[in-house]
Amino acid sequence: MSPSDDLAHQATAAPEHTDAFWMPFTANRQFKKTPRLLASAEGMYYRSTDGREILDGTGGLWCCNAGHARPRIVKAIQEQAVTLDFAPTFQMGHPLPFVLAERLKAIAPEGLDHVFFTNSGSESVDTALKIALAYHRARGEGQRTRLIGREKGYHGVGFGGIAVGGMVNNRKFFGPMLPGVDHLRHTLDIARNGFNRGLPKHGIELAEDLERLVQLHDASTIAAVIVEPISGSAGVVLPPEGYLKRLREICDKHGILLIFDEVITGFGRVGKAFAAQRFGVTPDLITTAKGLTNGAVPMGAVFASGRIHDAFMHGPEGAIELFHGYTYSGHPLACAAALATLDTYQEENLFEKAIELGGYWEDAIHALKGLPNVIDIRNFGLIGAVELAAREGAPGSRGYDAFQRAFHEQNLMVRCTGDVLALSPPLILQKEHIDRIFDRLAATIRATA
Ligand SMILES: Cc1ncc(COP(=O)(O)O)c(C=O)c1O
């Protein structure tokens, strides 16, 4: 076997040994007893190493918005790899990140004119938090150091991200994290909003929680608030109607920057390029990753307003304005993948898909109401969540059982977080895929006691 045949074989067959790879966010010992291994993918489907076709209900991990193995993206990566494999972007450059930043600016909410490249959502979040702190300092308000996140928030796994994040298991093992962080209350309220279609009707008043924190800490100490417009990782938590707009107003009143973490909502998930546009609320900074390259090459991007960017552009021209960046910021392969991804989204009008199909999706997911143990259903755009009742004394176990049953018995990939089954399919899906996803999910839920 030639070395490349050998690699192709290794990439598609179950590995002989599974011990050395310490898997992320995984119950390693449990997984390695019954692995779930994907060998290839095309369009709406994965193929597992045991040869089954698995319907992708989660766009990989909320990233493959254009589906899998899209020809333009594949070709762009291949061609870029032979043209320029790597070039630094510290005091050097290559053309593609400049081209890409202009393309991104064109689809971003108005005023978010500048783009800082990272390699992941976590790095985007830490970058945005650092920009927020340095921005206030650059304009003589360096005492604004406090960062505000929200309960149930997920902002990746950097120390900044877990500090402003609000998922207990992601925080409790890692010491004191960043000092000077506080949290808004979360907006999940099943008692009042259970089985609601679209945005929750109740809960706009939760935005006033920011006023409570301003009263406690004083606005002059607060740099920024970071929230996900819709949070995915905590089990799809939606913003109540009017909530984000109110948060924006309170931030404006107190000179606090508003950061939207759009790592999952960016690039068409909710019917516009960004949730900010769908909700008509423009933040000062947006963090992205995932759908930026359709998941094909790791890349993230932070969008910053002209006001923020320009605050740094003072002092001697030879001075570095922001002491921050990554070796792979604007990596050629990632830029090529992102440009081809944007072309694919545009050619196929994929950003509109979540609006076109949103009603059908909503009807299909809400038809699961009444199945055993279903205690809530939430949806917006092409996002969905089915929450199952927790088993007595074993929270998360019913969700996990359903997740693995879906994979092994129904050839359906969903995501489970606690007892919530979350869905975020590629935006190329058709009505027949929606039918198939929910038929299989219904069978899974019925079979999961
Ligand atoms: C809202 C949000 N922010 C940040 C991240 C972290 O992204 P990454 O895993 O690329 O670091 C995620 C990942 O799911 C996310 O959902």
Ligand as a Chemical Component Dictionary entry (heavy atoms), coordinates in Angstrom:
data_LIG
# 
_chem_comp.id                   LIG 
_chem_comp.type                 NON-POLYMER 
_chem_comp.pdbx_formal_charge   0 
_chem_comp.three_letter_code    LIG 
# 
loop_
_chem_comp_atom.comp_id 
_chem_comp_atom.atom_id 
_chem_comp_atom.alt_atom_id 
_chem_comp_atom.type_symbol 
_chem_comp_atom.charge 
_chem_comp_atom.model_Cartn_x 
_chem_comp_atom.model_Cartn_y 
_chem_comp_atom.model_Cartn_z 
_chem_comp_atom.pdbx_ordinal 
LIG C1 C1 C 0 -21.779 30.415 21.275 1  
LIG C2 C2 C 0 -20.473 29.711 21.199 2  
LIG N1 N1 N 0 -19.349 30.381 21.465 3  
LIG C3 C3 C 0 -18.147 29.802 21.413 4  
LIG C4 C4 C 0 -18.022 28.479 21.068 5  
LIG C5 C5 C 0 -16.672 27.846 21.044 6  
LIG O1 O1 O 0 -16.268 27.551 19.766 7  
LIG P1 P1 P 0 -15.014 26.580 19.543 8  
LIG O2 O2 O 0 -15.435 25.222 19.986 9  
LIG O3 O3 O 0 -14.766 26.700 18.055 10 
LIG O4 O4 O 0 -13.882 27.131 20.334 11 
LIG C6 C6 C 0 -19.165 27.734 20.767 12 
LIG C7 C7 C 0 -19.078 26.321 20.415 13 
LIG O5 O5 O 0 -20.029 25.607 20.310 14 
LIG C8 C8 C 0 -20.423 28.364 20.858 15 
LIG O6 O6 O 0 -21.560 27.671 20.634 16 
# 
loop_
_chem_comp_bond.comp_id 
_chem_comp_bond.atom_id_1 
_chem_comp_bond.atom_id_2 
_chem_comp_bond.value_order 
_chem_comp_bond.pdbx_ordinal 
LIG C1 C2 SING 1  
LIG C2 N1 SING 2  
LIG C2 C8 DOUB 3  
LIG N1 C3 DOUB 4  
LIG C3 C4 SING 5  
LIG C4 C5 SING 6  
LIG C4 C6 DOUB 7  
LIG C5 O1 SING 8  
LIG O1 P1 SING 9  
LIG P1 O2 DOUB 10 
LIG P1 O3 SING 11 
LIG P1 O4 SING 12 
LIG C6 C7 SING 13 
LIG C6 C8 SING 14 
LIG C7 O5 DOUB 15 
LIG C8 O6 SING 16 
# 
